[in-house]
């Protein structure tokens, strides 16, 4: 805890830099940041993730608290199998050192339970690409994992990276992170994730013996569409992946953004796991569960919570309720709300789950045609301000709400002022203070992080491009992108095509990897870029180079002119035309308009 921190120093800097008119400086300086705090139940939840290796049965060891996701080691006769590898090597190395105290047998296999980075990003602390390529180590995953990894790091990589930074509070200062957790694990640390391609993939079910250990892997779509769980018949141990998301209400929807997570599919997947009647449950987040009765209780409680949210949301949707109304109507009965910790709202919440269920079933349109083509929100805010008597009256009302501890209403009122005038620093600082008050009161780690990081943004402490480059390291680092097929890199140019530059352009550009034989093309037809798996005869420019050189070119790490000058790139056609065509596309990482606008 700390005393209120005045904004005066920040305001003084703004005045010196000419960023804040003197007339507003005195008013803005009166805004103070609320005292830092953590919801007491969320603070107590941090103890669940103290660093510790848990032994389960005779041969399973789960390293909890070293990374957002656990690193799990299964010891076999002549080697070990690792299930999930943590977020990045910096975190995983510490967990691996602890696990190796229990066995120094060679790694024989790795299992990625799904496509989120905290389950594969630390793999290079466990094994090497060389050992995988030689066959010494096998990597198992669902058949769709690679395409999902590429989608999250490529097509939506930039916006997902920045939103993940907000969701996990990665850019928050130490004082706002001290004593905190992420709901499903400890605080994420800064680092760069790595990736090694799976060697063995499957669709629904796979039984395999590795190092004398019989593994039964099943596809259980839930928190991720490619989720798999691993059952060890010997020992009756279930490694559930993130089908059981840990000691919290699951995130039926994630605020950072994702495709629809089908809760119906999720609770049915849990029922598939219940059929094993396991004596031990080893989730990929949080501590293991010991004893068949306790395992069944966790599985049943979690699936019942998910089904309740799903069924009651549909029930009220069929009565005509909209997402905002659903968020008020769907409420856990006490016996579910008090199921601690597995249905407590440390990570997911009922309120943001029901909104995605509505959208997943019906889409964004709520049935009121006024939403079909609304007044742009900046214009609407300007009109509301005028109707309410002008900026000063709106600000006075926001201050009154803040003083009455109605932080939500204060933030909503200030939002109109900020949208109308981004440079209204008093409104920005007032909204920031209101968001901080909401964040410090929240029991949900995601909500808290969004509130506090958005407050940072309002206060001017977010560097859009700098933070984007840092956060992208979890999804699309150079190491991760280098592993993608050339086809996906070429096709990935499509969403980066700038309409304003290409409206009159017609051209086809081909890319040939001279070392791997990969060869693909992109046809630009004005404002559309069509991917061609096979190079068409009419390609205007063909680029030939080793694969990694093409990766550097397509990701913007090096320009065509630089590569040609160094003799690394062979161009069939005009180099100037190649440069012109590549200039039609946005950089892989471009500045992003942030949330508070």
ChimeraX attribute file (.defattr): number of C-alpha atoms within 10 A of each C-alpha:
attribute: neighborCount
match mode: 1-to-1
recipient: residues
	/A:1	10
	/A:2	9
	/A:3	9
	/A:4	11
	/A:5	13
	/A:6	14
	/A:7	16
	/A:8	16
	/A:9	11
	/A:10	13
	/A:11	26
	/A:12	17
	/A:13	12
	/A:14	17
	/A:15	15
	/A:16	10
	/A:17	9
	/A:18	10
	/A:19	13
	/A:20	19
	/A:21	13
	/A:22	15
	/A:23	8
	/A:24	14
	/A:25	17
	/A:26	14
	/A:27	13
	/A:28	22
	/A:29	18
	/A:30	15
	/A:31	22
	/A:32	16
	/A:33	20
	/A:34	19
	/A:35	14
	/A:36	17
	/A:37	20
	/A:38	21
	/A:39	17
	/A:40	12
	/A:41	13
	/A:42	23
	/A:43	16
	/A:44	13
	/A:45	23
	/A:46	19
	/A:47	14
	/A:48	19
	/A:49	25
	/A:50	15
	/A:51	15
	/A:52	17
	/A:53	22
	/A:54	16
	/A:55	15
	/A:56	19
	/A:57	14
	/A:58	10
	/A:59	17
	/A:60	23
	/A:61	26
	/A:62	27
	/A:63	29
	/A:64	27
	/A:65	27
	/A:66	28
	/A:67	29
	/A:68	27
	/A:69	31
	/A:70	32
	/A:71	31
	/A:72	29
	/A:73	25
	/A:74	21
	/A:75	25
	/A:76	21
	/A:77	10
	/A:78	13
	/A:79	18
	/A:80	24
	/A:81	25
	/A:82	24
	/A:83	26
	/A:84	25
	/A:85	33
	/A:86	31
	/A:87	30
	/A:88	29
	/A:89	23
	/A:90	20
	/A:91	22
	/A:92	26
	/A:93	19
	/A:94	14
	/A:95	26
	/A:96	22
	/A:97	13
	/A:98	17
	/A:99	20
	/A:100	12
	/A:101	9
	/A:102	15
	/A:103	16
	/A:104	12
	/A:105	15
	/A:106	16
	/A:107	22
	/A:108	22
	/A:109	23
	/A:110	26
	/A:111	26
	/A:112	27
	/A:113	30
	/A:114	28
	/A:115	24
	/A:116	22
	/A:117	26
	/A:118	26
	/A:119	26
	/A:120	27
	/A:121	30
	/A:122	29
	/A:123	29
	/A:124	19
	/A:125	20
	/A:126	17
	/A:127	19
	/A:128	14
	/A:129	13
	/A:130	11
	/A:131	13
	/A:132	19
	/A:133	13
	/A:134	9
	/A:135	12
	/A:136	14
	/A:137	20
	/A:138	20
	/A:139	21
	/A:140	22
	/A:141	25
	/A:142	26
	/A:143	16
	/A:144	16
	/A:145	23
	/A:146	19
	/A:147	14
	/A:148	17
	/A:149	21
	/A:150	23
	/A:151	17
	/A:152	20
	/A:153	23
	/A:154	22
	/A:155	19
	/A:156	16
	/A:157	22
	/A:158	24
	/A:159	21
	/A:160	21
	/A:161	25
	/A:162	22
	/A:163	20
	/A:164	23
	/A:165	24
	/A:166	25
	/A:167	23
	/A:168	23
	/A:169	25
	/A:170	21
	/A:171	21
	/A:172	17
	/A:173	11
	/A:174	9
	/A:175	12
	/A:176	19
	/A:177	17
	/A:178	13
	/A:179	17
	/A:180	21
	/A:181	27
	/A:182	24
	/A:183	31
	/A:184	29
	/A:185	28
	/A:186	25
	/A:187	22
	/A:188	21
	/A:189	15
	/A:190	16
	/A:191	17
	/A:192	22
	/A:193	26
	/A:194	26
	/A:195	24
	/A:196	22
	/A:197	17
	/A:198	18
	/A:199	15
	/A:200	12
	/A:201	15
	/A:202	15
	/A:203	14
	/A:204	14
	/A:205	13
	/A:206	15
	/A:207	12
	/A:208	10
	/A:209	10
	/A:210	18
	/A:211	18
	/A:212	13
	/A:213	20
	/A:214	16
	/A:215	18
	/A:216	16
	/A:217	25
	/A:218	22
	/A:219	23
	/A:220	28
	/A:221	24
	/A:222	25
	/A:223	25
	/A:224	23
	/A:225	21
	/A:226	23
	/A:227	25
	/A:228	29
	/A:229	29
	/A:230	23
	/A:231	22
	/A:232	19
	/A:233	14
	/A:234	12
	/A:235	15
	/A:236	15
	/A:237	23
	/A:238	25
	/A:239	26
	/A:240	25
	/A:241	29
	/A:242	25
	/A:243	27
	/A:244	30
	/A:245	25
	/A:246	27
	/A:247	26
	/A:248	25
	/A:249	28
	/A:250	30
	/A:251	21
	/A:252	25
	/A:253	24
	/A:254	21
	/A:255	18
	/A:256	17
	/A:257	14
	/A:258	13
	/A:259	11
	/A:260	17
	/A:261	21
	/A:262	20
	/A:263	23
	/A:264	15
	/A:265	16
	/A:266	23
	/A:267	25
	/A:268	17
	/A:269	22
	/A:270	21
	/A:271	15
	/A:272	14
	/A:273	23
	/A:274	17
	/A:275	9
	/A:276	14
	/A:277	16
	/A:278	23
	/A:279	19
	/A:280	23
	/A:281	27
	/A:282	29
	/A:283	25
	/A:284	33
	/A:285	29
	/A:286	26
	/A:287	23
	/A:288	20
	/A:289	18
	/A:290	16
	/A:291	11
	/A:292	16
	/A:293	13
	/A:294	15
	/A:295	21
	/A:296	20
	/A:297	12
	/A:298	22
	/A:299	19
	/A:300	16
	/A:301	18
	/A:302	26
	/A:303	23
	/A:304	16
	/A:305	21
	/A:306	23
	/A:307	18
	/A:308	19
	/A:309	23
	/A:310	22
	/A:311	15
	/A:312	17
	/A:313	26
	/A:314	19
	/A:315	14
	/A:316	17
	/A:317	19
	/A:318	10
	/A:319	9
	/A:320	13
	/A:321	17
	/A:322	20
	/A:323	23
	/A:324	12
	/A:325	15
	/A:326	24
	/A:327	18
	/A:328	11
	/A:329	15
	/A:330	21
	/A:331	16
	/A:332	15
	/A:333	10
	/A:334	8
	/A:335	10
	/A:336	17
	/A:337	16
	/A:338	12
	/A:339	16
	/A:340	13
	/A:341	16
	/A:342	22
	/A:343	28
	/A:344	23
	/A:345	23
	/A:346	26
	/A:347	26
	/A:348	25
	/A:349	24
	/A:350	27
	/A:351	19
	/A:352	19
	/A:353	26
	/A:354	28
	/A:355	19
	/A:356	23
	/A:357	24
	/A:358	22
	/A:359	15
	/A:360	14
	/A:361	12
	/A:362	12
	/A:363	10
	/A:364	13
	/A:365	12
	/A:366	16
	/A:367	11
	/A:368	8
	/A:369	9
	/A:370	9
	/A:371	11
	/A:372	10
	/A:373	7
	/A:374	9
	/A:375	12
	/A:376	8
	/A:377	13
	/A:378	16
	/A:379	13
	/A:380	15
	/A:381	20
	/A:382	18
	/A:383	15
	/A:384	18
	/A:385	20
	/A:386	13
	/A:387	10
	/A:388	12
	/A:389	10
	/A:390	14
	/A:391	20
	/A:392	12
	/A:393	13
	/A:394	22
	/A:395	20
	/A:396	14
	/A:397	17
	/A:398	27
	/A:399	24
	/A:400	15
	/A:401	18
	/A:402	20
	/A:403	11
	/A:404	10
	/A:405	14
	/A:406	16
	/A:407	23
	/A:408	17
	/A:409	18
	/A:410	27
	/A:411	23
	/A:412	13
	/A:413	24
	/A:414	28
	/A:415	21
	/A:416	24
	/A:417	29
	/A:418	23
	/A:419	20
	/A:420	21
	/A:421	17
	/A:422	14
	/A:423	14
	/A:424	18
	/A:425	25
	/A:426	23
	/A:427	30
	/A:428	27
	/A:429	26
	/A:430	29
	/A:431	32
	/A:432	28
	/A:433	27
	/A:434	29
	/A:435	27
	/A:436	27
	/A:437	25
	/A:438	20
	/A:439	25
	/A:440	23
	/A:441	17
	/A:442	22
	/A:443	22
	/A:444	24
	/A:445	27
	/A:446	27
	/A:447	25
	/A:448	27
	/A:449	26
	/A:450	24
	/A:451	24
	/A:452	26
	/A:453	28
	/A:454	23
	/A:455	26
	/A:456	20
	/A:457	17
	/A:458	25
	/A:459	19
	/A:460	14
	/A:461	13
	/A:462	18
	/A:463	14
	/A:464	15
	/A:465	16
	/A:466	12
	/A:467	16
	/A:468	24
	/A:469	19
	/A:470	18
	/A:471	26
	/A:472	23
	/A:473	22
	/A:474	25
	/A:475	29
	/A:476	28
	/A:477	18
	/A:478	17
	/A:479	15
	/A:480	21
	/A:481	22
	/A:482	20
	/A:483	16
	/A:484	20
	/A:485	15
	/A:486	23
	/A:487	18
	/A:488	18
	/A:489	20
	/A:490	24
	/A:491	19
	/A:492	22
	/A:493	23
	/A:494	20
	/A:495	14
	/A:496	14
	/A:497	22
	/A:498	16
	/A:499	14
	/A:500	10
	/A:501	14
	/A:502	19
	/A:503	14
	/A:504	11
	/A:505	15
	/A:506	15
	/A:507	16
	/A:508	23
	/A:509	25
	/A:510	25
	/A:511	24
	/A:512	21
	/A:513	19
	/A:514	14
	/A:515	11
	/A:516	11
	/A:517	10
	/A:518	16
	/A:519	20
	/A:520	23
	/A:521	25
	/A:522	26
	/A:523	21
	/A:524	22
	/A:525	15
	/A:526	17
	/A:527	17
	/A:528	18
	/A:529	22
	/A:530	15
	/A:531	21
	/A:532	18
	/A:533	15
	/A:534	13
	/A:535	19
	/A:536	15
	/A:537	8
	/A:538	11
	/A:539	17
	/A:540	17
	/A:541	20
	/A:542	21
	/A:543	21
	/A:544	20
	/A:545	21
	/A:546	17
	/A:547	20
	/A:548	14
	/A:549	16
	/A:550	27
	/A:551	23
	/A:552	17
	/A:553	18
	/A:554	22
	/A:555	19
	/A:556	15
	/A:557	13
	/A:558	14
	/A:559	15
	/A:560	23
	/A:561	14
	/A:562	12
	/A:563	17
	/A:564	13
	/A:565	10
	/A:566	9
	/A:567	10
	/A:568	15
	/A:569	19
	/A:570	16
	/A:571	17
	/A:572	15
	/A:573	14
	/A:574	12
	/A:575	17
	/A:576	10
	/A:577	14
	/A:578	19
	/A:579	13
	/A:580	11
	/A:581	20
	/A:582	18
	/A:583	14
	/A:584	20
	/A:585	18
	/A:586	15
	/A:587	16
	/A:588	17
	/A:589	16
	/A:590	14
	/A:591	14
	/A:592	13
	/A:593	10
	/A:594	15
	/A:595	11
	/A:596	15
	/A:597	15
